[in-house]
Structures are given as structure tokens and as C-alpha cells.
């Protein structure tokens, strides 16, 4: 039988609670994205509607995918996410 100290039990509980919080936040973000996609699609012509999308695990920041004035760095995005982008169009 395994005896757990209160400290290890608390750490395990905190890790589970943190994991559950991240899961709930992820679900909330995905629901918000879906709602925005639905709203946008209703505003657009059928040729312009969003058919597929990918939610990345991080925000784009100036210096990598964005310039300081927040414009897209297309070459950088193409190099980093080219496979993902191709996958969206190949389905």
C-alpha cells in the first residue's frame, strides 16, 4: 500500500486542478472561435466562407510572425506553417 504524504497529495491535487483549468479554458477558447466563425460566415458570401481553420497553441507576436506594427510576415508564416496551410487546402 502506498502512503502519500499530505504535501504530495496536495501537489497532485493542484496539478489536477491546474490541468482541469487549462482544459476548461481551452474549451472556452474553442467555443469562442466557433461562435466567431459562425458569425463571420453569416456575413460573407458563400465563396468567402470559412471552411477549415486551425487554432495554434500560442499567440503570434511581433518578431516572429508579425512585424512591430502587427503586419503579417508572410515568408516567416509560410516557412513555419506551410505544412498546416497546405493541409487545410488539400482536404
Beta strands, then each sheet from edge to edge (+ up, - down):
end
